[in-house]
């Protein structure tokens, strides 16, 4: 799953400023949590990338924070 998430940054020549991924125990088994921070052109672009990531199979949520 990590390559699929990172692909959406790479396609736009973006390198995340911060990346944290970890496996976490959950009721339904293990899951992978990923936090990524990147500088985007504008909030519309950030929300678009977030929507793309949210469509990846296995992704259960995607939160986009902008200034």
C-alpha positions in Angstrom: 0.0 0.0 0.0 2.9 2.4 0.7 4.0 2.6 -2.9 0.4 3.4 -4.0 0.2 6.3 -1.6 3.6 7.6 -2.4 2.8 7.4 -6.1 0.4 10.3 -5.8 3.2 12.5 -4.5 5.8 11.3 -7.0 3.5 11.9 -10.0 3.4 15.5 -9.1 7.2 15.7 -8.4 6.4 16.2 -4.7 8.6 14.8 -1.9 6.8 14.7 1.5 8.4 16.9 4.1 7.5 14.3 6.7 6.4 10.6 6.4 5.4 8.3 9.3 4.1 4.8 8.7 3.4 2.1 11.3 1.5 -1.1 11.8 -1.2 -0.9 14.5 -3.3 -3.6 16.1 -7.0 -3.1 15.5 -10.1 -5.1 16.3 -10.3 -6.5 12.8 -6.6 -7.3 12.7 -3.5 -5.2 11.9 -3.7 -2.0 9.9 -1.2 0.4 8.4 -1.4 4.0 9.5 0.4 6.6 7.3 0.9 10.3 8.0 2.4 12.4 5.2 3.1 16.1 5.2 3.9 17.9 1.9 3.9 21.4 0.6 1.3 21.8 -2.1 0.6 24.6 -4.6 -2.8 25.4 -3.0 -5.5 23.9 -0.9 -7.5 22.7 -4.0 -4.5 20.7 -5.1 -4.1 19.2 -1.7 -7.7 18.2 -1.5 -7.5 16.6 -5.0 -4.4 14.5 -3.9 -6.3 13.5 -0.7 -9.3 12.4 -2.8 -7.0 10.3 -5.0 -5.4 8.7 -2.0 -8.8 8.0 -0.4 -9.8 5.9 -3.5 -6.9 3.4 -3.1 -8.2 0.0 -2.1 -7.5 -0.6 1.5 -7.5 3.1 2.5 -10.2 3.7 5.1 -9.8 7.4 5.5 -7.8 10.4 4.4 -7.6 13.7 6.2 -6.3 16.8 4.4 -5.2 19.7 6.6 -4.5 23.1 5.0 -3.6 26.5 6.4 
